[in-house]
Amino acid sequence: MASHGVHVIVVGNEKGGSGKSTTAFHLAIYLLYLGHKVATIDVDSRQQTLTHYVRNRRAWARDRDLQLPHSTHFHLPVARSNSLKANHKVEFDLFRQAVGEVEHDADFLIIDTPGFDTNLTRLAHSLADTLVTPVNDSLIDLNVLAQIDPLTGEPREMSHYARLVQRARAERLSIDGRNIDWVLVRNRISMLSSRNMRQVQTMLERIALRLGCRVADGIAERVIFRSLFPNGMTVFDPLDDEMLGGLPSTSHLGARHEYRALVDALHLPMSERAEARKVLAASASPQQEAEQRFIHMLNSEF
């Protein structure tokens, strides 16, 4: 299974609490505001945080009659029969069906993965064009990528997750000759500079060099992200006094700037997606356009 029309962004890390779902949701909403068609898939059957984000957003918009952009969203459950082989086949078929419904219509597909290894996690990583790995700004959290030599500070051995990604990259390269652009993103960065912060940055850069990936400027620790989750809102949405208890602060503006900078750092093919959409729209008949709108509407429903 390979992606042809849509650019696939996978947000992955085998450590829970690294901010994967918040990152995936903010990327999706920002790309929607930029005018792109965006689909999202949640393969975290246990937490379902991205799915809760989407549901909260739709409920908030419906109850207040707000015109907000929404992604076409899918949640994929884990198969639970007694046969591992049968489970993998069911999950593969569900995953292929979800991707197939949006791969020629959406510009970007964002997949949120759980903080543990599953069949769906591996499937998602094998499909990635861009892999975003949020890493909490802590020396402990770097172990999800590699074991660090305590004396030299150099990475010694790749972790299970790093090996999973390298296998996915090798498989992708053998299938279609394309490499997965892997980007490490520091998350929950403290507002105050410290020795720990400098150590994390240095070690992360060494790990990136070892793994053949990139490091992007990260996202600071902000209360606003937790307060917006119950409403399914992001820092890119219009935020009023009723929801915030006051006017948007400099923290909101800072968060917007950080996510915009992250999208810039990902080097996403935005112009190519826009041009491809124009060509498709010009060649489609009115009936085909109506059918595409109808399918999109159906996909948006739970």
C-alpha positions as CSV (number, residue, x, y, z in Angstrom):
1,M,0.0,0.0,0.0
2,A,1.5,3.4,-1.0
3,S,0.3,6.9,-1.0
4,H,0.1,8.6,-4.5
5,G,-2.0,11.8,-4.2
6,V,-2.0,12.7,-0.5
7,H,1.0,13.7,1.5
8,V,1.1,11.5,4.7
9,I,2.2,13.0,8.0
10,V,2.6,10.5,10.8
11,V,3.0,11.8,14.4
12,G,4.8,9.0,16.3
13,N,6.7,8.3,19.5
14,E,6.6,5.2,21.7
15,K,6.5,7.3,24.8
16,G,3.1,8.4,26.1
17,G,2.5,12.0,27.1
18,S,4.9,13.4,24.5
19,G,2.2,15.7,23.0
20,K,1.5,13.6,19.8
21,S,-2.2,14.2,19.6
22,T,-2.0,17.9,20.4
23,T,0.6,18.3,17.7
24,A,-1.4,16.3,15.2
25,F,-4.5,18.3,15.8
26,H,-2.8,21.7,15.6
27,L,-1.1,20.7,12.4
28,A,-4.4,19.6,10.9
29,I,-6.3,22.7,11.9
30,Y,-3.5,25.0,10.7
31,L,-3.3,23.3,7.3
32,L,-7.1,23.6,7.1
33,Y,-6.9,27.4,7.7
34,L,-4.3,27.6,5.0
35,G,-6.9,26.3,2.6
36,H,-5.8,22.7,2.3
37,K,-8.0,19.6,2.4
38,V,-7.0,17.6,5.4
39,A,-7.9,14.1,6.6
40,T,-7.0,12.6,10.0
41,I,-6.7,9.0,11.2
42,D,-6.5,8.0,14.9
43,V,-4.9,4.5,15.3
44,D,-4.6,4.8,19.1
45,S,-7.5,2.5,20.2
46,R,-6.7,2.9,23.9
47,Q,-6.5,6.7,24.4
48,Q,-8.3,8.0,21.3
49,T,-7.1,11.5,22.2
50,L,-7.2,12.8,18.6
51,T,-10.7,11.4,18.1
52,H,-11.9,13.1,21.3
53,Y,-10.4,16.4,20.0
54,V,-12.4,16.0,16.8
55,R,-15.6,15.1,18.6
56,N,-15.2,18.0,21.1
57,R,-14.6,20.4,18.2
58,R,-17.7,19.3,16.3
59,A,-19.9,19.4,19.4
60,W,-18.6,22.9,20.3
61,A,-19.2,24.2,16.8
62,R,-22.6,22.6,16.5
63,D,-23.9,23.9,19.9
64,R,-22.7,27.4,19.2
65,D,-23.4,27.5,15.5
66,L,-19.8,28.3,14.7
67,Q,-18.3,27.9,11.2
68,L,-15.1,26.1,11.9
69,P,-12.9,24.0,9.5
70,H,-13.0,20.2,10.2
71,S,-10.9,17.4,8.9
72,T,-12.3,14.2,7.5
73,H,-11.7,11.9,10.4
74,F,-11.3,8.1,10.9
75,H,-10.8,6.2,14.1
76,L,-9.4,2.6,13.5
77,P,-10.0,0.1,16.3
78,V,-7.7,-2.8,17.1
79,A,-9.0,-6.2,16.0
80,R,-9.5,-8.6,18.9
81,S,-10.1,-12.1,17.6
82,N,-8.1,-15.1,18.8
83,S,-6.0,-15.2,15.6
84,L,-3.1,-12.7,15.3
85,K,-2.9,-13.3,11.6
86,A,-6.6,-12.6,11.2
87,N,-6.4,-9.5,13.4
88,H,-3.6,-8.1,11.2
89,K,-5.6,-8.7,8.1
90,V,-8.6,-6.9,9.4
91,E,-6.5,-4.0,10.6
92,F,-4.7,-3.8,7.3
93,D,-8.0,-3.8,5.4
94,L,-9.5,-1.1,7.6
95,F,-6.4,1.0,7.2
96,R,-6.3,0.6,3.5
97,Q,-10.0,1.5,3.2
98,A,-9.6,4.7,5.2
99,V,-6.5,5.8,3.2
100,G,-8.2,4.8,-0.1
101,E,-11.1,7.1,0.7
102,V,-9.0,10.2,1.0
103,E,-5.7,9.6,-0.9
104,H,-6.9,11.3,-4.1
105,D,-9.1,13.9,-2.5
106,A,-7.1,15.3,0.5
107,D,-3.9,17.3,0.3
108,F,-2.6,16.0,3.6
109,L,-3.4,13.0,5.8
110,I,-2.3,13.2,9.4
111,I,-2.1,10.0,11.4
112,D,-1.8,10.0,15.2
113,T,-0.2,6.9,16.7
114,P,-0.2,5.4,20.2
115,G,2.7,5.4,22.7
116,F,3.3,1.7,22.2
117,D,4.1,-0.7,19.4
118,T,1.1,-2.1,17.5
119,N,0.4,-3.5,14.0
120,L,-1.4,-0.3,13.1
121,T,1.5,1.8,14.4
122,R,3.8,-0.1,12.0
123,L,1.4,0.2,9.1
124,A,1.2,4.0,9.7
125,H,4.9,4.5,9.8
126,S,5.4,2.5,6.6
127,L,3.1,5.0,4.8
128,A,4.7,8.2,6.1
129,D,6.1,10.8,3.8
130,T,6.9,13.0,6.8
131,L,7.4,11.6,10.3
132,V,7.1,14.0,13.2
133,T,8.3,12.8,16.6
134,P,7.6,15.1,19.5
135,V,10.1,14.6,22.3
136,N,9.6,16.0,25.8
137,D,12.4,18.4,26.8
138,S,13.9,15.9,29.2
139,L,17.1,13.7,29.2
140,I,14.9,10.8,30.3
141,D,12.7,11.1,27.3
142,L,15.6,10.8,24.9
143,N,15.8,7.1,25.7
144,V,12.9,6.5,23.4
145,L,15.3,7.2,20.6
146,A,18.7,5.9,21.8
147,Q,20.7,4.8,24.8
148,I,23.1,7.6,25.8
149,D,26.6,7.0,27.1
150,P,26.6,8.8,30.5
151,L,30.3,9.7,30.2
152,T,30.6,10.9,26.6
153,G,27.0,11.9,26.0
154,E,27.1,10.1,22.6
155,P,24.2,7.8,21.5
156,R,25.3,4.1,21.9
157,E,22.4,2.0,20.8
158,M,19.2,2.7,19.0
159,S,15.9,2.1,20.9
160,H,13.1,-0.1,19.8
161,Y,11.2,2.8,18.4
162,A,14.2,4.1,16.4
163,R,14.7,0.6,15.0
164,L,11.0,0.5,14.0
165,V,11.3,3.7,12.1
166,Q,14.5,2.6,10.4
167,R,12.8,-0.6,9.2
168,A,9.9,1.5,7.9
169,R,12.3,3.7,6.1
170,A,14.1,0.8,4.5
171,E,10.8,-0.8,3.4
172,R,9.5,2.5,2.0
173,L,12.8,3.0,0.1
174,S,12.6,-0.5,-1.4
175,I,8.9,-0.2,-2.5
176,D,8.9,3.2,-4.2
177,G,12.4,4.6,-3.8
178,R,11.2,7.4,-1.5
179,N,12.7,8.2,1.9
180,I,10.7,9.1,5.0
181,D,11.6,12.6,6.2
182,W,12.0,12.1,9.9
183,V,11.8,15.3,12.1
184,L,12.4,15.4,15.8
185,V,10.5,18.1,17.6
186,R,11.3,19.3,21.2
187,N,8.1,19.6,23.1
188,R,7.0,21.2,26.4
189,I,10.1,23.4,26.4
190,S,10.5,25.5,29.5
191,M,10.3,29.2,29.2
192,L,13.5,29.6,31.1
193,S,16.9,28.6,29.7
194,S,18.7,26.0,31.8
195,R,21.7,23.6,31.7
196,N,19.2,20.7,31.1
197,M,17.7,22.4,28.1
198,R,21.2,22.9,26.5
199,Q,22.1,19.3,27.2
200,V,18.8,18.0,25.6
201,Q,19.4,20.1,22.5
202,T,23.0,18.9,22.2
203,M,22.1,15.3,22.7
204,L,19.1,15.5,20.4
205,E,21.3,16.9,17.6
206,R,23.8,14.0,18.1
207,I,21.0,11.4,18.0
208,A,19.6,13.0,14.9
209,L,23.0,12.8,13.2
210,R,23.2,9.1,14.1
211,L,19.7,8.3,12.9
212,G,19.7,10.4,9.8
213,C,16.9,12.7,10.8
214,R,16.3,16.4,11.4
215,V,15.6,18.5,14.5
216,A,13.0,21.3,14.4
217,D,12.4,24.1,16.9
218,G,9.9,22.9,19.4
219,I,6.7,23.9,21.2
220,A,6.9,25.6,24.7
221,E,5.0,24.3,27.7
222,R,1.7,26.2,27.8
223,V,-1.5,25.9,29.8
224,I,-3.5,27.0,26.8
225,F,-3.2,23.6,25.2
226,R,-4.9,21.8,28.1
227,S,-7.6,24.5,28.4
228,L,-8.6,24.3,24.7
229,F,-8.9,20.4,24.6
230,P,-12.5,20.2,26.1
231,N,-13.8,22.5,23.3
232,G,-11.7,20.9,20.5
233,M,-10.3,24.3,19.7
234,T,-6.7,25.4,18.8
235,V,-4.6,28.5,19.0
236,F,-5.5,29.2,15.4
237,D,-9.2,29.4,16.0
238,P,-11.1,32.6,17.0
239,L,-11.0,32.6,20.8
240,D,-13.5,34.8,22.8
241,D,-13.8,36.0,26.4
242,E,-16.4,33.3,27.2
243,M,-14.1,30.4,26.5
244,L,-10.8,31.9,27.7
245,G,-12.1,34.0,30.6
246,G,-10.3,37.0,29.1
247,L,-8.6,38.2,25.9
248,P,-6.0,36.0,24.1
249,S,-2.6,36.5,25.7
250,T,0.9,36.7,24.4
251,S,1.1,33.0,25.2
252,H,-1.5,32.3,22.5
253,L,0.4,34.4,20.0
254,G,3.6,32.6,20.9
255,A,2.0,29.2,20.4
256,R,0.7,30.2,17.0
257,H,4.2,31.4,16.0
258,E,5.7,28.1,17.2
259,Y,3.3,25.9,15.2
260,R,3.7,28.1,12.1
261,A,7.5,27.7,12.4
262,L,7.1,24.0,12.8
263,V,5.1,23.7,9.6
264,D,7.7,25.7,7.8
265,A,10.4,23.4,9.2
266,L,8.6,20.3,7.9
267,H,9.0,21.5,4.3
268,L,5.6,20.2,3.3
269,P,4.8,20.2,-0.5
270,M,2.0,22.8,-0.1
271,S,2.4,24.4,-3.5
272,E,2.4,21.0,-5.2
273,R,-0.8,19.9,-3.4
274,A,-2.5,23.2,-4.4
275,E,-1.5,22.9,-8.0
276,A,-2.7,19.2,-8.2
277,R,-6.0,20.3,-6.7
278,K,-6.5,23.0,-9.4
279,V,-5.7,20.5,-12.2
280,L,-8.2,18.0,-10.7
281,A,-10.9,20.6,-10.3
282,A,-10.4,21.8,-13.9
283,S,-10.7,18.3,-15.3
284,A,-13.7,17.2,-13.2
285,S,-17.2,17.4,-14.6
286,P,-20.0,19.1,-12.5
287,Q,-21.4,15.6,-11.7
288,Q,-18.0,14.4,-10.5
289,E,-17.6,17.5,-8.4
290,A,-21.0,16.9,-6.8
291,E,-20.1,13.3,-6.1
292,Q,-16.8,14.3,-4.5
293,R,-18.6,16.8,-2.3
294,F,-21.1,14.1,-1.3
295,I,-18.4,11.5,-0.5
296,H,-16.5,14.2,1.6
297,M,-19.7,14.9,3.5
298,L,-20.2,11.2,4.3
299,N,-16.6,10.8,5.4
300,S,-17.0,13.7,7.8
301,E,-19.7,11.9,9.8
302,F,-19.1,9.4,12.6
